[in-house]
Amino acid sequence: MVIQGVVFAWIYPRLFSTKREDWLHSALKFFGMFSVLAWSFTTLPVAAKYHMTSVPNFMMLETAFALLQFAVASPLVALAYRETHPASATALA
């Protein structure tokens, strides 16, 4: 998880806008890209490898979890990476 966090932190400003006004658009793009990526790394291989009672129920539950995880994390990551306003001249005076 630490390696994944470091990679995501390195990749984010290179793939998505960090402009303050673009945070929501960046969050949606991050959600779309990384939720699908995480789902393909976690849900699909487990469903293919292990014998389980109900593969459709597992897929539904894990898909919902991946979507929820990135629905919460994506806006937080985008807000953390947005640029701050430069100090105004009146604030310095």
Backbone as numpy.savetxt, mean C-alpha at the origin, in Angstrom:
# Nx Ny Nz CAx CAy CAz Cx Cy Cz
9.22 -8.99 6.97 8.40 -7.79 6.97 9.26 -6.53 6.97
10.38 -6.59 7.68 11.27 -5.44 7.71 11.84 -5.18 6.32
12.25 -6.23 5.65 12.79 -6.09 4.28 11.72 -5.52 3.36
10.51 -6.02 3.48 9.41 -5.53 2.66 9.15 -4.05 2.94
9.19 -3.66 4.20 9.00 -2.26 4.56 10.08 -1.36 4.00
11.32 -1.82 4.05 12.43 -1.04 3.50 12.28 -0.90 1.98
11.92 -1.97 1.33 11.74 -1.92 -0.14 10.58 -0.98 -0.50
9.45 -1.10 0.21 8.32 -0.21 -0.07 8.71 1.25 0.18
9.45 1.52 1.25 9.87 2.88 1.56 10.81 3.43 0.50
11.65 2.60 -0.05 12.57 3.04 -1.10 11.84 3.26 -2.42
10.89 2.37 -2.73 10.18 2.42 -4.01 9.14 3.55 -4.07
8.46 3.80 -2.96 7.31 4.71 -2.99 7.61 6.06 -3.66
8.61 6.82 -3.21 8.82 8.13 -3.84 9.32 8.06 -5.28
9.76 6.90 -5.71 10.22 6.74 -7.08 9.07 6.41 -8.04
8.00 5.81 -7.52 6.88 5.42 -8.37 5.67 6.35 -8.28
5.54 7.04 -7.15 4.33 7.82 -6.90 4.69 9.26 -6.58
3.78 10.16 -6.89 3.99 11.58 -6.62 3.97 11.83 -5.11
4.86 12.68 -4.67 4.87 13.08 -3.25 4.37 14.51 -3.09
3.83 15.08 -4.16 3.26 16.43 -4.06 2.09 16.40 -3.10
1.99 17.43 -2.31 0.96 17.50 -1.28 -0.45 17.31 -1.86
-0.71 17.93 -2.99 -2.06 17.87 -3.58 -2.35 16.53 -4.26
-1.33 15.69 -4.48 -1.52 14.40 -5.16 -1.62 13.21 -4.21
-1.72 13.46 -2.90 -1.63 12.34 -1.95 -2.74 11.31 -2.17
-3.95 11.74 -2.47 -5.05 10.79 -2.64 -4.86 9.95 -3.91
-4.45 10.58 -4.98 -4.19 9.86 -6.23 -3.06 8.85 -6.03
-2.00 9.27 -5.33 -0.88 8.37 -5.05 -1.32 7.21 -4.17
-2.18 7.49 -3.18 -2.69 6.42 -2.30 -3.49 5.40 -3.10
-4.31 5.86 -4.03 -5.11 4.94 -4.85 -4.23 4.09 -5.77
-3.20 4.72 -6.34 -2.28 3.96 -7.19 -1.50 2.94 -6.37
-1.04 3.34 -5.18 -0.32 2.44 -4.29 -1.21 1.25 -3.91
-2.46 1.56 -3.56 -3.44 0.52 -3.21 -3.61 -0.46 -4.38
-3.83 0.06 -5.56 -4.05 -0.81 -6.73 -2.86 -1.68 -7.05
-1.68 -1.12 -6.98 -0.48 -1.87 -7.35 -0.07 -2.87 -6.26
0.06 -2.40 -5.04 0.63 -3.25 -4.01 -0.36 -4.21 -3.38
-1.66 -3.92 -3.42 -2.62 -4.91 -2.91 -2.65 -6.12 -3.83
-2.60 -5.90 -5.12 -2.57 -7.02 -6.08 -1.26 -7.79 -5.95
-0.16 -7.08 -5.81 1.14 -7.72 -5.65 1.18 -8.57 -4.38
0.75 -8.01 -3.27 0.75 -8.76 -2.01 -0.19 -9.96 -2.08
-1.34 -9.76 -2.69 -2.31 -10.86 -2.83 -1.71 -11.99 -3.65
-0.99 -11.65 -4.71 -0.41 -12.70 -5.55 0.74 -13.42 -4.86
1.43 -12.75 -3.94 2.53 -13.38 -3.20 2.04 -14.22 -2.03
0.89 -13.89 -1.47 0.44 -14.58 -0.26 -0.74 -15.52 -0.49
-1.78 -15.03 -1.09 -3.02 -15.81 -1.19 -2.92 -16.93 -2.22
-2.48 -16.62 -3.41 -2.43 -17.64 -4.46 -1.50 -18.81 -4.13
-0.26 -18.57 -3.67 0.61 -19.71 -3.37 0.08 -20.60 -2.24
-0.49 -19.99 -1.21 -1.01 -20.79 -0.09 -2.18 -21.64 -0.56
-3.06 -21.05 -1.35 -4.21 -21.81 -1.86 -3.75 -22.96 -2.75
-2.66 -22.77 -3.46 -2.16 -23.81 -4.36 -1.39 -24.91 -3.62
-0.73 -24.56 -2.52 0.15 -25.51 -1.84 -0.54 -26.42 -0.83
-1.51 -25.87 -0.11 -2.04 -26.61 1.03 -3.42 -27.19 0.75
-3.63 -28.37 1.31 -4.94 -29.01 1.23 -5.84 -28.36 2.27
-6.98 -27.85 1.86 -7.89 -27.19 2.80 -9.32 -27.56 2.49
-10.16 -27.34 3.47 -11.56 -27.72 3.34 -12.28 -26.96 2.23
-12.06 -25.64 2.19 -12.76 -24.83 1.20 -11.80 -23.79 0.61
-11.33 -24.05 -0.57 -10.45 -23.09 -1.25 -11.20 -21.80 -1.58
-12.44 -21.85 -2.06 -13.15 -20.58 -2.34 -13.32 -19.70 -1.09
-13.64 -20.33 0.05 -13.77 -19.54 1.28 -12.43 -18.94 1.70
-11.36 -19.71 1.57 -10.02 -19.19 1.88 -9.69 -18.02 0.98
-9.93 -18.17 -0.32 -9.63 -17.10 -1.27 -10.43 -15.83 -0.95
-11.70 -16.00 -0.61 -12.54 -14.86 -0.27 -12.03 -14.15 0.98
-11.70 -14.91 2.02 -11.24 -14.33 3.27 -9.89 -13.63 3.09
-8.96 -14.27 2.44 -7.63 -13.69 2.25 -7.66 -12.49 1.30
-8.53 -12.52 0.31 -8.67 -11.38 -0.59 -9.24 -10.19 0.17
-10.24 -10.44 0.99 -10.82 -9.35 1.81 -9.77 -8.78 2.75
-8.95 -9.64 3.35 -7.91 -9.16 4.25 -6.89 -8.30 3.52
-6.43 -8.74 2.35 -5.45 -7.97 1.58 -6.01 -6.61 1.19
-7.27 -6.58 0.75 -7.90 -5.31 0.38 -8.03 -4.38 1.58
-8.45 -4.93 2.71 -8.58 -4.13 3.93 -7.23 -3.60 4.39
-6.23 -4.45 4.39 -4.89 -4.06 4.81 -4.38 -2.87 3.99
-4.51 -2.94 2.69 -3.99 -1.87 1.86 -4.95 -0.68 1.78
-6.22 -0.88 2.05 -7.15 0.26 2.15 -6.79 1.13 3.35
-6.29 0.52 4.41 -5.87 1.27 5.59 -4.46 1.82 5.40
-3.54 1.00 4.91 -2.14 1.39 4.83 -1.85 2.40 3.72
-2.51 2.30 2.59 -2.19 3.16 1.44 -2.36 4.65 1.73
-3.48 5.09 2.30 -3.59 6.52 2.61 -2.57 6.97 3.66
-2.25 6.10 4.61 -1.27 6.47 5.63 0.12 6.63 5.03
0.49 5.74 4.13 1.79 5.85 3.47 1.83 7.11 2.61
0.77 7.37 1.86 0.73 8.57 1.01 0.80 9.85 1.85
0.11 9.87 2.97 0.17 11.05 3.84 1.56 11.22 4.45
2.20 10.13 4.79 3.54 10.21 5.37 4.56 10.72 4.36
4.37 10.44 3.09 5.32 10.83 2.06 5.01 12.18 1.41
3.87 12.79 1.70 3.55 14.05 1.03 4.53 15.13 1.47
4.80 16.03 0.55 5.71 17.13 0.82 5.07 18.07 1.83
5.91 18.69 2.63 5.40 19.70 3.55 5.40 21.04 2.86
4.57 21.94 3.35 4.55 23.30 2.79 5.84 24.00 3.15
6.40 24.75 2.20 7.57 25.55 2.55 7.16 26.65 3.52
8.08 27.07 4.36 7.79 28.13 5.32 7.46 29.41 4.56
6.39 30.06 4.95 5.99 31.29 4.26 6.84 32.46 4.75
6.93 33.45 3.93 7.74 34.62 4.27 7.15 35.35 5.46
5.83 35.34 5.61 5.22 36.06 6.73 5.47 35.34 8.04
5.61 34.02 8.00 5.88 33.27 9.24 7.28 33.52 9.73
8.20 33.82 8.81 9.59 34.05 9.20 9.79 35.48 9.70
8.92 36.39 9.31 9.11 37.80 9.69 8.73 38.08 11.12
